[in-house]
Amino acid sequence: MPDLWLPGFERWELPGVPGVPYDEYDDPKALLHTTEGSSIEGAVNAYAPYPPQLIVDPFRRRKVQHIPINLGGYALWNADADDSRCIQVEIVGFASQSHTWPDDVLRWLGEEMARPLHEYGGVPYVVVWKGFRRDGEMPYPLATPSSPLRLTQYELDSFSGFLGHQHIPGDDHWDPGGLNVGRILEHAQNKEELPLNIMGQDGKWYPAEQVFFWLGQDLRRIEAKVDAMTGALTDDEAKVLATVRSLPTDGDVEAFAAAVAAQMPPGMTPDQVRDALAAVMVRTENAPE
């Protein structure tokens, strides 16, 4: 699979830390940190030998990516957590203050951080069942490996959604504090919903990923015609064809659907991808052999 760099994020690769292969590919999750500082540059200087995949500054409206999201980061003491398909995000700010962040900050985090992780990384809009807590809120200290807020390694591996450093087994950090992640995810989802099902020419409804799969397989079968049409393709059609050709070819519908979600051409919704695929199919009907 090609390296997955998120659209709209500055690409800032750090020497010697290209990312590690995940050892768990199911149950994608986003793990949130706070930098305990006030700038991206200061945070990067501090964590350069062990970076996360992403760092965002919701106050200055800035987004940076160090490592492709299909590879693990390095920002946890528990290395088994780093490679449990865990996309780590440092958020500029302080754990002790995150519960006071205004709604415009939470909205930006929803639209610019959580939504891309859902659409490109497959992370569901789910908050870890133990919630996000701030210091002094619980009848036990959070900054200890024995905190009851922490998950077991099994719970971590099988959870899919948004959680924090405070939930990681074997660690003693409690960031990102009482951040209102539920509100962040509300903002992330506050847009026109994309269809899960698409109506076929026979009037029946089919799962969208199944339709993508069929169209992709059809395009491969008529690849010679598609190549002959290359000069006449629209930009959207060209982007979609490049994506389709990079996807799994083993007939695994679930793998194809996951790859479509992860590798959606930048700036395109699933509806636009479907439409571009369908347009190419129609145009090839009259293309010369």
N, C-alpha and C positions, 0 to 999 in steps of 0.2 A: 504494500500500500504506500502511495506517495506520502511524504511528510505533510501534515495538516497544519497550515498557517491560517489563522483567522483573518478574514477581511476587515480592514479598518484598524488593525493593531500594528503599531510600529514593530519591526522585526529587529531585535537586539540580541544576537547570539553571543554567548559568553565562552571564552576559550576553555577547552577541556571538559565541558559539561553539555554534551549534545543530547542528553536524554537516555533513559534506559528502557529496554523492552518491558512491557507489562507482563506479569506472570498470571494475571487474571483479566480476561477480556470481556467477561460478562459484567453486568451491574455497574455501568459507568457512574461516577460520582464526582462532584465538585467540592473541594475542600478549601475553606476560606480561612485566611490568616489576616491579621492586621500587622503593619510594619513596625508599629511603636515608634514612628517617626513622621516627618512632615513632607518628605519628598521622595520621588522615585529614585533619583540619583543617590541619595543617602542610603536608601534601602539596598540598592544594587551593590554599592560599595561594601555593605555589611554582609550580604549573603552570596556574593559572587562565586565562592567555591561550591555552594549548595543551593542553587536557585530553584524556584518554582517554574512552572510553565509560563505563568502570566503575572503581571503586576498592573494594577489600575489605580488611578488617582481620581476619585469622584468629585473632588473639589476643583481641580484644574482641568477636569474632563480629558484625561489622557490615558491611553491603553497601550501596553507594551507586551510583546511575546518573546520569551527567550528560547523556548523548546516547543517543537510540534506537539499538538495535543494528543497525537496517537503514540507518544512516548511518555514515560514516567519522569517526574521531576526528582528533586533531591532534598526538599526542605523539611523533611521529617526525620526525627532521630530513629524512628522505627522503619528500617529500610523495607520491611515486608509490607508496610503501609504505602510507601512511595510507589511501589509497582503493582498495586491492586487496582489498576485502571482508575487512578485517582488524579484528576486534573486540579492542580493546586493554584490558588489565586491569592497573591498578596494584595491587600487593600491598604492604601496609604491612610494612616490614621492610628488611633489608639483604642485598645480594647476597653479601657475604662470609660471612653466617651461614645462608643459606637451606638449605644442605646438612645443617645440624644440627637443623632444625626437627623436633619430635617428631611421632609418627604421628597424634596427635589433631588437630594443626594440618593435616596433610596430608589427613586424613579430612574435616575441615570444608571445605577448599578443593575437595575432590572433590565433596562433596554440595551445597555452596552456591554454588560458582563454576563448576566444569567441567560438572556435570550440566545446569544451566540453559542454558549455552552450547551444549551438544549438543542438548537437547530443543527449545529455542526458536530457536537460531541455526544449527542444522544442522552444527555443528563436530564432525567425527568424533573418536572416541577414539584418536587417533594422535599419537605423539610424533615430532617432526622427526628425521630419520634421523641427523643429526649429534650429537644428544643435547644435554643441558644441562651446561655446564662451569663450574667455579669458577676463580678466579684462581690461577695457578701449576700448574694440572693439566695443561695442554698445553705442548708445547715451543715455544710462541710466545705473544706477548701477545694477550689477548682484546680489550683496550680500544683497538683501532685499526681503521680502515676496511679495512686489508689482512688482517685475521685470516682464516685459511682456514675458520674456523667460519661465516663469513657466507655466505648464499646469494646467487646472482645474482638480478637482478630477475625473470628468467624462472622460476627455481626457486621464488622467493617466490610469484609469481602462480599457479603451477600446483600448489603445495603446499596440502593441506587437512588441518588438524589443529592441534596445539598447538606453538608455538615461542616463542622469547624475543627480547628486544631485542638480545641478543648475536648473533642470526642475520641481522639486517637489513642489507642492502647499503647502503654509503655512510654508515654511522653508526659511532660509536666507543664506544658503551656496551656493557657486558658483563653487565648485569643480565638475568635474576634469578639469576645464578650457577649453582651446582650443585643447584638445586632438583630434588627427586625427583618429576618430573612423571609418570613412569610409575606411581608409587605413588598419586599424586593421582587418576589416571584409573582405577586399580583400585578405589579407593573410590567413584568416581563411578558405576561400573558395578555395584557390589555391591548390587543390588536385584532384585526380581522382573522378569524380562525380559518386555517387551511383545511380543505376537505380530506377526510380519511378515506373516502370512497369516491370512485369515478364511474359515471354511467357509460356503458359500452354501447356500440351501435345496435346491439340487440335489445336495448332498453333495460338491461339488467345492471345491477350495481356490483362493482368489483373493488377489492382493496387497492388503494392507490399504489402500494408497493408492487402488487401483482401486475398492474398496468405498466409501471415503469419497467418491470422485468421483461414483459412480453415485447414492449417497444424496443428495448435494448437488444433483445435477441434477434428481432426482425432486422434491426439496423446492421447487426453483424452479418446476417445472411446476405444482405444486399450491399456489402461494403464497397464492391467495385463501382456500383452506381453512385454511391455516396461520394466516393473519391472523384468521380467524373463531374459531380456537381459542386465540388469544393469552392470554385470561384464564385458561385452564385449564392452561397449560403449567407444568411444574416449573421450578425455577431452572436446573437443568442444561440442560433443553431450550431455555429462552430464551437462555442463554449460547451454546449451540451454534448456534442459528438466527442469532443476531446475527453470529457468526463466519462461518457459511456464506455469508450475504448479502454479506460483504465480500470474498469470494474471487474468483479469476479466473473469467470466464464464457465464455472462448473455446474450451473443450473440450480444453485442454492438460492431460492427466492429471498430467504431471510438475510443472507449475506449481501445479496444485491441491494435490498432495501436499506440495510445498515450503511452500506457504502454510499448510496445515494444521499442519505441524510448527512453523512460525514463529509462528503466531497461535493456538495451542491456548489455549482459555479458561483463565485462571489456576486452578491447583489441580486440573485435570482431566487424566487420562491418555488416550491414544488409545482404550483400551478403553471408557472412560466416554463419550467423544465418539461412538464408534460406537453404543453402546447408546442414547444419547439420540436420535441420528438415527433409529435403527430404531424406537424407541418412538413418535416423532412420525409416522413412516410408518404404523405399525399403527393409530394413533388416527385418522388422517385417512381411513382406509377407511370409517368409519362417520359421518364428519362430514357435515353438510348441504352441499348444493351452494351 
